[in-house]
Amino acid sequence: MAKPKCEMRPVLMVGLCLLLGVPPWSVALGAEESITISKSEEYFPDTVGSRWTYRGQITEGPLQSVEQKFFTNVSTVSGAKTVNSVTVTVFHDTNPGNHGPSDSFYRRDVVGIVYYGSDPGTPLEKQITPYQIFRFPLKIPSSFQQFDRMGVDFGSDMDRDQTDEKVDVQGWSKVIGRETITVPAGTFQDVVKVEARMNMKIHLSGNRRTVSGIDVMTAWFAKGVGLVKYSERQELSAIKEDRGVVTEIMEELEDYDIKAAKPH
């Protein structure tokens, strides 16, 4: 379940680096027939010892000078811990989104999956977690707002005036449909496609300008396997004389080993 600086991994790294202010999915979802997925939890295996290996690539920089890198990330369910008096499952990732090692914390129960943050985590993430990333049973199509926070500490001094910026941040989760998808680990059918979106309005303290950012992650989950692929696009509008930055990340499943659940 790692997180490409957001949150959607094996169990669902979908929750969070996300970043503007236009409500997504403004078109009504009720136009098509709804599908309810029974045993939704089987798309997010989290037995201790389970392991996923991902082949990744990242493209980043101003549009005029793009740099591409390739990387490997191994995600493992390492155990459990207590966060704010709640027992959570720990996913350890060696290099999610090419950002170096991190642990991510999730709680899965009959009503869905809640994201409890990560270590190391960002100051912003610490202010908006925990929040729900999936509701069970999964319904296609469906969406819900995960969080809506105004004026929280961004944890970074973007305009270099010795004061951290404030940010308005909103997040949404959407279940889009089911597809057949092919990755290095093989071809998977009836994979659930989901999208996590985060919009930001960052208020620069130096000149009172507002900078927009957006992070959209699309992820595909296979029954009994978990996350088989995700793609993420982060955009940050220009600060001062900058040209703005676009980052695109993708990871595809290369190998996996899902441990059987122990009988109760």
N, C-alpha and C positions, 0 to 999 in steps of 0.2 A: 504494500500500500504506500509506498514511499511518496515522495512529493517533489515535483519538478519545481520547487519553490512555490508550489501551490499545494494541491492535496489529492490527487486522484490516484493512487497506485493499486497494487494488488488488491487491497481491500478497498482501496479507493483513494487514491491520491487525489481525489478531486476535492478539494476544498479550498485553495487559497492564496496564491500570490496574486490572484486576479486583480484586475484593475478597471469612465466617462459618465454619463448620467442619463443615457437614453434607455428607458425600460425595454429589455429584450423581449422577443417573442410577443409582440403586441397583437399579433394575429391570434384570434381565438383558437384554442386547441380542440374544441369540441366538434370540428367539422368532420373528422374521420372517426371510424369506429374504435372504441377503446379496447385494449387487450390487457388483461391482468395476468401477471406471471406468477404462477404458484411456486412455492419454495424458492423465493427470490434470493434467500441467503446463500443458496448453492452457487451463485455467480460470484461470491466473495469469500472463498475459502480462507481460513485464518488459523489453521492448526499449527501448533508450534513445530518448528523444523521445516515447514514448507519453504521452498526456494524458487525464485524466478530469476532468470538471467535475461537482460535486455540489451539489444544493440541500439545505440542511439546516435543521433547527429544533431548539431546545433548550428544555426546560422544567425549571426548577430552583427549589429553595427548600423551606422547611418546608411541610408539607401545607396549612397555613392561609393561606399567602401565596405562591402560585405565580407565577413570572414566565416568560413565553415570548419567545424571541428567534428570529430567522431569520438565516441566514448562507449564504455561498457558500464552497466549498472547491475549489481546483484542485490536482490531484495529477499530478505529472510524474515520469517516470523520468529522472533527471538524469545518471546515469553510474555509476561504480564507485569504491570506495575500499578501503583495507585497514584492517581492525579486528582487533586481536590476531593479526596475521599471516595473516588470512583475507581473501580478496577478496569483498566484498559489493556488492550492487546498492543504489543510493541512490534512494529515493523522496522527492521534495520536495513538501510540502503547504503551501498558502498559509494555511489556516485550519481544520485538522481539529478537529471537535467544537467549533468557535468558540474555540479556545485560542491562535490565532496561528500563525505559520509554524514548521515543524519539518521535520527530515530523519529518515527511518527507514531502517534497514539490514537487508537480508535476503540469505540465501544459498539459492539453489534448486539442487538436484542431483537425481540419479535416485531418491534415497530420501525426498525431501520438501523442506520449507522450514524454515529455522531463522531465528529473529529475533535480531538482534544489538544491539538497543537503538535509541536515538534521540538526537538533538541538537536542542534541549536535552532531557536526560533527567532523571528523578527519581533521588534517591539510592537509593530502593528498587529501581527498575528496574536500575540499574547492578550491584546485588548478585545479581540472579537471572538476568540474561542472560549468555550466549546460551541459548535453549531452543527446542525444536522446536514449530512451530505446525501443520504438516501432515505426514502420512506418505503417501508414494506407494507403490503406487497407492491412490487414495481408495477406501474401502469403505463402503457404506451397509448397515446402520448400523455405526458403530464409534466408539470413544472411547479416549483415553489420558490419563494424568496428565502434565502438562508440567513441573511443579516442585512441591516440597514443602520449604519452608524454615522453620525455627523460630528465633525470637529474633533476627531480623535488624534492622538499624537502619532505622526508619521514615523518618528524615530530616525529622521535623517534631515540634514541641513542642505537642501538642494541648491539654494541660492547663495550659500556661503556667507550668511550674515550673522553667524554665531547663534542662530535660533532654529530649532527643529520646526519643520512645517506641520500644519494641521491638515487633515484629510477627511473628506466625506467618502464613505466606501459602502458599496452594496454588492451582494452576491446572490446568484440564482443557480439553481440546479434543474436540469431538464432531461427527461428520458425521451429520446427521439424515435427509436424504432429498433428493428432487428435486421441483421445483415449477415452475409457470408464474407469472411475476411481471411486473407492469406498473409502470413508472416513467416519469418525463417523457421519457426517451430512447427509450421504446418498450416492446414486450412481448417478453419473453425466455422461451423454453421450456427444459425440462430443466435448470433452474438448480439448482446444488448448494447446499443449505441447511446451514450449519454454525453451531455455537455454541461460544463461548469463555466460560469461567466462572472467576472468581477470588474466593476467599474469604479474608477476613482476620480475625484476632483481634489487636487492637491493645491492648497492655498499658500503661495509663497509669501513669507512674512516680510521680505525686504522691499518688494515693489508692489505688493498687494495683487499680483497677477494670479490667475488660476491655470494650472497645468492639468491636462486630462491624460489619463492612462486607462488602458483596458487590457485584460488578460482573459483569453478564451481558450479553454481546454476541451478537446473532444477525446473521449476514451471508449474503448470497446472491451466488454467483459464476456467471457465464455463460461458457460455452466460447468462447474467442477474444476475450472482452471483459474479463473480470475482475470486480471488485466492482461490482455494480449497486445494492445497497442494504445498509445496516446499521442496526440499532436497538440501543441500549445503555441499560441501566438500572443506575444506581449508587445504593446505599442505605448510609447511615451512621447507626448508632443514636445516641441522644442522648448528649452529653457534658455532665456536670454538669447544669445546668437546661435545656439545649437540648431542642428537640422532635425532633431528628434531621433529616436532609436527604435528599431524593430528587432525583436528576437523571436526566432522560430525554433522549437524543440520537438523532436519526435523520438520515441522509443518503441521498438518492436520486440516481441517475445522471441527469444532464441532457444531457450531450454527451460524446463520446469520440472519440479518434483513436489507433488502435493502429498503430504502425509495424511494417512487415514485418521479420522477422529476416533478418540478412545471411547469405548462404550461407557455409559454412565452407570 
